[in-house]
Amino acid sequence: MIEIHLYGILKKKFDPKASFAEDTVISIPHVKNESFLELLKRLDFKQTDCGDCFINGKVANETTVIPEGARVGLFPLGMHLLCGGQHLKGHGFISKKPTINSEYY
C-alpha cells in the first residue's frame, strides 16, 4: 500500500465535502515500478493539476519510482512551498542556480 496525502483543492476530487483544515489521506495498492507520472494518471490527475509534490519527504518528478509503503504528498498547482522551493526544483525562477557548495546541498 501507499499513503497519499492530498492538499488544497486536490482534496475535493476524493471528498467533495473535505475541509481544508483537516487531513485528507487515502491508501491505495502499491504497483511495482510505478512512476510518479503513472501514479497521477491512476488517480485521474493531470500533471498540470499538481505543483510541488513529495515522495517520502523528497521532491518528486515524473520519473520517480514509488516504493512500497511510500508516503506521497500531492499539492495543487499554485500552492507553493513557503520558501518557494526554487532551489529544489531548479526550474529557472531563481536568478542564480545553487552551486554544489551552496547551503542547500
N, C-alpha and C positions, 0 to 999 in steps of 0.2 A: 504494500500500500504506500501511497504518498499522500502527504497532507498539504492542502492548498489553502493559503490564507488570502482572502480577497479584500481589497481595499477600495475606498471611494465608490464610484458608480459601478464598478465591476461586481459589487455585491448584489446589485439589483437583478443581474442576469440569473442568479441561482435562487434568490429570495426577494421578490418584489417588495416585501414588507420589511426588508432588512434595515436596521438602524445604522446610521453612520457612526454612532457612538459605541456599538457593540461589535465583537469579533464575528466574522463570518468565515468559518473553516469548513472545508469539505474534504473527505477522504475518498480517493479513487484507487483502483487497482494499478499497480506498477506494471509498465510494459518495458521489457528488456530492450536496451539500446535506443530508447525513445529520446529524440532530441527535444529541446525546449520548443522549437517551432512546431514540431509534431504534437506536442502536448497542447499547445494553444489551439491547434486545429481540432484536436479531440474534444476540447472544451467548447468548441464553436466560437472562439475568439479570433479576430483578425489580428495580425501583428501590429497593425496601426491602432488597435484599441488599447494597447499596453505601452506604458512608459518604462520606468525603472522597475525591473523585476529581479528577484533573487532566488537562488537555489542554495539552501544551507548557508545563508548569510553572505553569499558571494554573488556579484552581479552576473546575471545570465545573459548569454547571447543566443542567437538562433540555433547554433550547433552544439550547445552544451548538452551533454547526455544526463538524463535524470536518473540518479541512483535509487535503488530500493530504499524505502524509508525516508526519502527526502522531505524536507520542509520547503515549500515553494511559496514565495510571496509575490503576488501579482498586483501591481499598482497601475491605475489608468494613465493614459497619456495626459499630460498637464498636471499631474500630481507629482511634484518634484521632491527630491531629497532636500532636506533643509539646507545643505551646502551646495545643492545643485548637482553634485556628483560628477561634475565635468571632468575632473581628473581621473575618475574611474572609467568613464565612457569614451573619452578621447575623441569625441565627435566634432571637434572644431569650434565649439562655442566658447573656448577659452583663448586668451591671447597668446599664451605660451604653453607648450606641451611640457609636462614634468619630465625631468631627467631621471636617470637611474639613481642619482644621489638625492633626489627630491625627498621631502618629508613625507610624501605619500607612499613611498615604497619601503 
